[in-house]
Amino acid sequence: MTIAAITGYKEDGGKVISSLIVPMDLPGITVKRPYDKMGVRSSDTGEIHFDNVKVPKENLLGDQNAGMKQLLQVLNGGRISIAAISVGLAQEAYDKAIQHAKVREQFGGPISQFESVQFKLADMAVETEAARLLVQKASFLKDRGDVFIKEAAYAKVFASETATRNANRALQILGGTGYMREAGVERLLRDAKILEIGEGTSEIQRLVIARQLLKEGADKNGRN
């Protein structure tokens, strides 16, 4: 596994953070029992305890002082990944909702004929497509080697919140059926919430976006 650890202190008292490759079979490593999570239950999450673990110097990743920079680089890329997962979840919620709306009948016809259901389906489709395009733009910039900090945050905050909204809308359209595990919609709602938290919460994404916008504005003013 790869970890970030404090490996020293600077002259001003600041911490030196480094990235290290740590083999799981080293003495002193204990993996605790996985947590009983609300969602994403197919992926285990738990504590790893280190008790006087000795890591060889050659397991250092890059420069000793580069750990924080490396973490932030990984974080920015990870936000695109979370956004892509969010698009997939949002799409599945939409697919389940529209399929149900076409076959579920009330008052002599399918519920897809009702304006309130149509509005939900339209919003789900529009927001899913917008989220997909944001992910594609951020991915394009990353692949091209351009700065993509702001675009990754755009994609992450919008796509993750779209996933949660779509899961909620799908549950509303399916009604009581959606509340049952067999329909698979309640799982989407449970899985969606972590997408607004992992790789930086929605609040953090908005901070990142605002700071990038203000920085861009300051740079433009400096050139004028």
Secondary structure, DSSP 8 states (H G I E B T S, - for coil): -EEEEEEEE-TTS-EEEEEEE--TTSTTEEE------SS-TTS----EEESS----GGGEES-GGGHHHHHHHHHHHHHHHHHHHHHHHHHHHHHHHHHHHHH-EETTEEGGGSHHHHHHHHHHHHHHHHHHHHHHHHHHHHHHT---HHHHHHHHHHHHHHHHHHHHHHHHHHTHHHHSGGGSHHHHHHHHHHHTTTTS-HHHHHHHHHHHHHHHHHHHHHH-
